[in-house]
Amino acid sequence: MFWSKDYIVERLRKIPRTLEDISIEVFEGVPPTNDFLQKAGLSSENCTDASCVCKDSQINVSIEQTGMEKELIYPYVDDSVSNEFAVQSTQYQFMVPYEILDNNIRKEYRIFQPEELKAKFPAAYKQLMEIKQQSMEIKQQSMEIKQQSEAKTQELISADYRFENESFLRYINTPKIIITSNSRLQASYDPTGKHVFANGVGVVLGDHTLYHYVTAVLNSSIAKAFPEVWKRKEVQSRGKLNSQMLKRFPIAFPKKEGIENVISTISLYLIYLNRQKQMAKAYAIPGYQELIDFYKRISDLLILDTYITNDLDPRLLDVLAENITASDGGFEYSDDINLLIGLQEIKKNILSSPDFGNCRFSNEFTNILATLKNNTVW
């Protein structure tokens, strides 16, 4: 039979289990509309750069380089850079003037009052005061107030820097998948949950062992079809990616024993490789992209088989199960460059296996791959 785009989309649309079913929460990131202070550039550890970026594009407060209290500073992620598998922070840090009160999955929090900020975090207090003062001056100028002496400095109040939507604070310091959308869906695993993100969606799973598998699925080639699935389920948004869309993301799990573990392990490899590639850009260390492409192709084959065909050559599955094995915890976040050698050796062993060379794909399977590759709509 011929697997058309419409047939594939309808097969995916009928998958009953969704991302919402296996998640504790699917939520949107930092609201971009009401942030008194959005992000501050850092040039060195715990130091603000020459300026910070605020909600109002007219405000660009120049501040002499000063220590910024690290308790209020979080790494910032946006959708201007690729975030596939491994979180890649921008040059900015995000100030969160809130106290996170517990270590549960869902956090309790409270906003610091101005007097607390002034006593405990004087650098942050000073920065917020300067932003407020400049904001007032801009408003006064727009009202054509000519006498600068008439401008009065008002006291800082918590409403000045309180987030209009605080829901993202519930999952600060909780492991999560951060999903952004550039030209396509991109998912990265944040194991510590410390990253603050905008223009994206966060996913906290009920079963922590599923993080690597779900990250692989969200980054797979088959995911190219899901915008069409969302459209047919009438949850497609004309704007940015949103939590309602992601809640409807179909999730399928392999029927064959051990395949989920292989996909999860490959995802672990890809997190490590993408992270090392990001760190190695300035040093031009070769080998990362070639390995990323190899392991991603294998992951895509397994995920496509899970979602659509369930007919991969058993010899391929045996070769992968023999060679792709889980490593000690924390592998993907290691800075040990010697692990690259191990992943190269695994690739070599797979390609040199006689069974791997003899694997065959059915006509249906090849047709689906061609449909995904050649249909420019996806």
Stockholm file with secondary structure:
# STOCKHOLM 1.0

chainA/1-378         MFWSKDYIVERLRKIPRTLEDISIEVFEGVPPTNDFLQKAGLSSENCTDASCVCKDSQINVSIEQTGMEKELIYPYVDDSVSNEFAVQSTQYQFMVPYEILDNNIRKEYRIFQPEELKAKFPAAYKQLMEIKQQSMEIKQQSMEIKQQSEAKTQELISADYRFENESFLRYINTPKIIITSNSRLQASYDPTGKHVFANGVGVVLGDHTLYHYVTAVLNSSIAKAFPEVWKRKEVQSRGKLNSQMLKRFPIAFPKKEGIENVISTISLYLIYLNRQKQMAKAYAIPGYQELIDFYKRISDLLILDTYITNDLDPRLLDVLAENITASDGGFEYSDDINLLIGLQEIKKNILSSPDFGNCRFSNEFTNILATLKNNTVW
#=GR chainA/1-378 SS CCCCHHHHHHHHHTCCCBGGGGEEEEEECBCTTSCSSCEEEEEETTEEEEEEECSSTTCCCBCCCCBCCGGGEEEEECTTSCCSEECCCCSEEEECCEEECCCSSSCCEEECCHHHHHHHCHHHHHHHHHHHHHHHHHHHHHTTCCCGGGCCCCCCCGGGTCCSCCGGGGGTTSCEEEEEESSSEEEEEESSCCCEEBSEEEEEESSGGGHHHHHHHHTSGGGGGHHHHHHHTTCCCSSSCCHHHHHTCBCCCCSSTTHHHHHHHHHHHHHHHHHHHHHHGGGTCTTHHHHHHHHHHHHHHHHHIIIIICCCCHHHHHHHHHHCCCCSTTGGGCCCTTHHHHHHHHHHHHHHCHHHHTCCCCHHHHHHHHHHHHCTTC
#=GC SS_cons         CCCCHHHHHHHHHTCCCBGGGGEEEEEECBCTTSCSSCEEEEEETTEEEEEEECSSTTCCCBCCCCBCCGGGEEEEECTTSCCSEECCCCSEEEECCEEECCCSSSCCEEECCHHHHHHHCHHHHHHHHHHHHHHHHHHHHHTTCCCGGGCCCCCCCGGGTCCSCCGGGGGTTSCEEEEEESSSEEEEEESSCCCEEBSEEEEEESSGGGHHHHHHHHTSGGGGGHHHHHHHTTCCCSSSCCHHHHHTCBCCCCSSTTHHHHHHHHHHHHHHHHHHHHHHGGGTCTTHHHHHHHHHHHHHHHHHIIIIICCCCHHHHHHHHHHCCCCSTTGGGCCCTTHHHHHHHHHHHHHHCHHHHTCCCCHHHHHHHHHHHHCTTC
//
